[in-house]
Amino acid sequence: MKQKILIAGAGLGGLTAALALLRDGHDVTVFEQAAQLGEVGAGLQLSANATRVLALLGIDDAVRQIASVPAGKQVRLWRTGQSWKLFDLGQQSVAEYGHPYFTLYRPDFHRVLVEAVRALKSDAIVLGARCAGFEAGDSGVKLDLEDGRSFGGDLLIGADGVHSRVRQGLFGADAPSFSGCLAWRGVIPAERLPERLREPVGTNWIGPGGHVIHYPLRRNELVNFVGVVERSDWTVESWTAAGTTEECLGDFAGWNEDVQALIRAIDTPYKWALMVREPLQQWSRGPVTLLGDACHPTLPFLAQGAAMAIEDGAMLARCLRETADPRQALGRYQDARVERTTRIVQGSAANTKRFHNPALASAEGALAYVEREWNEARVRERYHWLFDYRVDQVELPPVREALRSDHAERAS
Ligand SMILES: Cc1cc2nc3c(=O)[nH]c(=O)nc-3n(C[C@H](O)[C@H](O)[C@H](O)COP(=O)(O)OP(=O)(O)OC[C@H]3O[C@@H](n4cnc5c(N)ncnc54)[C@H](O)[C@@H]3O)c2cc1C
């Protein structure tokens, strides 16, 4: 049965869901608070579990045009720069998982999603539409915007990110705690860097109390930098708070010259406090559900936050396709996703200790530690289950009675 579906938030998750649902013939409208479409200027890694969804949605070729395809990943030691192969990507990802590993400039990828959604419904995305709350009942759901407008539909999907108003409407305010880590971010024109830092590989520097990730973007024209340090004097959870080069260099004093060179090449480094939230175990009630960061925000240490949001969108559409009752389909979607997303959130948190371990301080300690934690078997144990997920093939859980939405009525 075709549904009238309202989506709060035109981020990567909301747009993926919109595309999947439009392709299935549902009538979808996406409400985005921003007055203009765009994405924060940063990088993104998408492993085969997520690029599989792009292929299912018919946008893999368009994304390939704007992606980089790293040949592999390596680990490097913070001071000496000694390196170890982590795993092969490139052809290896396609051979083993059927799909590539892409690294992308987020605004480029967002544009592909927007164009694909608009090609199916030109007015699907409503801008300047900040969701304030909703009313859910037996006959459907009404979404209220902050400017006083309201829109009715059969189902509502909260894809409105980590500070989700829809989640607040369902469950009240959340209580994040500070992880003790600050992330520095920057995107660098590749031509500013020496040849060795422009290689098409993903690099993960590990050190005591911090780590650095960098990888190519946009057909290797850009390089994405993320540097994480344990620091407790900055707790602002923002993608757009600017810091200074000096402060960033100070946080990585004593690190290898390659790390310093990357930082010096960034125009404006942005700093972002990493917060931790307990993953929800339920997020579908009546005609309302959540996806992406709205229900399982994660530390970025497995590079799976957007991948989860993308998988969510595809799984939600599949459950609606394969379940007779749409409200039961929302519960089934949640049940299909909760174990995997919880495991990712917990695995990402566990990587903080692994990447920042005090054993990395000395060269000898580091050697033994890397050989223990990054040997082939351990790496496969940590990553294979992530990349090998096939959203269109995993067995769906049984259909359950949909949870009633009573307590969520008149939520705002
Ligand atoms: C430094 C960093 C590196 C990362 N690296 C990776 C990576 O390599 N790989 C990966 O998979 N993930 C990565 N992630 C995680 C990933 O970016 C997020 O998990 C992902 O963007 C979540 O998508 P989303 O659609 O759920 O939410 P968002 O991308 O946050 O989108 C939410 C949208 O909702 C809109 N919105 C918010 N409130 C309202 C409202 N009230 N009304 C209407 N609209 C609203 C917002 O404007 C936004 O457009 C990284 C995150 C960070 C911070």
The ligand as an SDF file (V2000), in Angstrom:
LIG
                    3D

 53 58  0  0  0  0  0  0  0  0999 V2000
   34.2430   14.1550   11.9830 C   0  0  0  0  0  0  0  0  0  0  0  0
   33.2400   13.1460   11.5330 C   0  0  0  0  0  0  0  0  0  0  0  0
   33.6490   12.1620   10.6880 C   0  0  0  0  0  0  0  0  0  0  0  0
   32.7300   11.2130   10.2630 C   0  0  0  0  0  0  0  0  0  0  0  0
   33.1580   10.2780    9.4050 N   0  0  0  0  0  0  0  0  0  0  0  0
   32.2940    9.3540    8.9570 C   0  0  0  0  0  0  0  0  0  0  0  0
   32.6900    8.3920    8.0030 C   0  0  0  0  0  0  0  0  0  0  0  0
   33.8340    8.3840    7.5430 O   0  0  0  0  0  0  0  0  0  0  0  0
   31.8000    7.4500    7.5770 N   0  0  0  0  0  0  0  0  0  0  0  0
   30.5180    7.4510    8.0520 C   0  0  0  0  0  0  0  0  0  0  0  0
   29.7420    6.5740    7.6620 O   0  0  0  0  0  0  0  0  0  0  0  0
   30.0920    8.3730    8.9600 N   0  0  0  0  0  0  0  0  0  0  0  0
   30.9390    9.3220    9.4130 C   0  0  0  0  0  0  0  0  0  0  0  0
   30.5160   10.2500   10.3110 N   0  0  0  0  0  0  0  0  0  0  0  0
   29.1350   10.1990   10.8340 C   0  0  0  0  0  0  0  0  0  0  0  0
   28.1230   10.7630    9.8890 C   0  0  0  0  0  0  0  0  0  0  0  0
   28.5060   12.0190    9.4310 O   0  0  0  0  0  0  0  0  0  0  0  0
   26.7480   10.8790   10.5360 C   0  0  0  0  0  0  0  0  0  0  0  0
   26.4820    9.6910   11.2460 O   0  0  0  0  0  0  0  0  0  0  0  0
   25.6840   11.0890    9.4680 C   0  0  0  0  0  0  0  0  0  0  0  0
   25.8690   12.3540    8.8670 O   0  0  0  0  0  0  0  0  0  0  0  0
   24.2820   10.9810   10.0440 C   0  0  0  0  0  0  0  0  0  0  0  0
   23.3470   11.2670    9.0350 O   0  0  0  0  0  0  0  0  0  0  0  0
   21.8880   11.7220    9.4200 P   0  0  0  0  0  0  0  0  0  0  0  0
   21.1920   11.9160    8.1120 O   0  0  0  0  0  0  0  0  0  0  0  0
   21.3060   10.7920   10.4090 O   0  0  0  0  0  0  0  0  0  0  0  0
   22.0460   13.1030   10.1840 O   0  0  0  0  0  0  0  0  0  0  0  0
   22.6200   14.5020    9.6840 P   0  0  0  0  0  0  0  0  0  0  0  0
   23.6430   14.2960    8.6430 O   0  0  0  0  0  0  0  0  0  0  0  0
   23.0010   15.2470   10.9180 O   0  0  0  0  0  0  0  0  0  0  0  0
   21.3660   15.2180    8.9970 O   0  0  0  0  0  0  0  0  0  0  0  0
   20.2970   15.7410    9.7430 C   0  0  0  0  0  0  0  0  0  0  0  0
   19.5760   16.7700    8.8990 C   0  0  0  0  0  0  0  0  0  0  0  0
   18.4190   17.1910    9.5990 O   0  0  0  0  0  0  0  0  0  0  0  0
   18.3460   18.5990    9.5930 C   0  0  0  0  0  0  0  0  0  0  0  0
   17.6140   18.9890   10.8020 N   0  0  0  0  0  0  0  0  0  0  0  0
   18.0150   18.9910   12.0870 C   0  0  0  0  0  0  0  0  0  0  0  0
   17.0510   19.3810   12.9180 N   0  0  0  0  0  0  0  0  0  0  0  0
   15.9780   19.6370   12.1440 C   0  0  0  0  0  0  0  0  0  0  0  0
   14.6520   20.0720   12.4040 C   0  0  0  0  0  0  0  0  0  0  0  0
   14.2200   20.3260   13.6680 N   0  0  0  0  0  0  0  0  0  0  0  0
   13.7910   20.2230   11.3800 N   0  0  0  0  0  0  0  0  0  0  0  0
   14.1950   19.9680   10.0930 C   0  0  0  0  0  0  0  0  0  0  0  0
   15.4460   19.5720    9.7810 N   0  0  0  0  0  0  0  0  0  0  0  0
   16.3220   19.3910   10.7980 C   0  0  0  0  0  0  0  0  0  0  0  0
   19.7730   19.0580    9.5680 C   0  0  0  0  0  0  0  0  0  0  0  0
   19.8930   20.3880    9.0850 O   0  0  0  0  0  0  0  0  0  0  0  0
   20.3910   18.0220    8.6250 C   0  0  0  0  0  0  0  0  0  0  0  0
   20.2500   18.3920    7.2810 O   0  0  0  0  0  0  0  0  0  0  0  0
   31.3960   11.2250   10.7320 C   0  0  0  0  0  0  0  0  0  0  0  0
   30.9730   12.2230   11.5940 C   0  0  0  0  0  0  0  0  0  0  0  0
   31.8860   13.1690   11.9750 C   0  0  0  0  0  0  0  0  0  0  0  0
   31.3930   14.2780   12.8640 C   0  0  0  0  0  0  0  0  0  0  0  0
  1  2  1  0
  2  3  1  0
  2 52  2  0
  3  4  2  0
  4  5  1  0
  4 50  1  0
  5  6  2  0
  6  7  1  0
  6 13  1  0
  7  8  2  0
  7  9  1  0
  9 10  1  0
 10 11  2  0
 10 12  1  0
 12 13  2  0
 13 14  1  0
 14 15  1  0
 14 50  1  0
 15 16  1  0
 16 17  1  0
 16 18  1  0
 18 19  1  0
 18 20  1  0
 20 21  1  0
 20 22  1  0
 22 23  1  0
 23 24  1  0
 24 25  2  0
 24 26  1  0
 24 27  1  0
 27 28  1  0
 28 29  2  0
 28 30  1  0
 28 31  1  0
 31 32  1  0
 32 33  1  0
 33 34  1  0
 33 48  1  0
 34 35  1  0
 35 36  1  0
 35 46  1  0
 36 37  1  0
 36 45  1  0
 37 38  2  0
 38 39  1  0
 39 40  1  0
 39 45  2  0
 40 41  1  0
 40 42  2  0
 42 43  1  0
 43 44  2  0
 44 45  1  0
 46 47  1  0
 46 48  1  0
 48 49  1  0
 50 51  2  0
 51 52  1  0
 52 53  1  0
M  END
$$$$
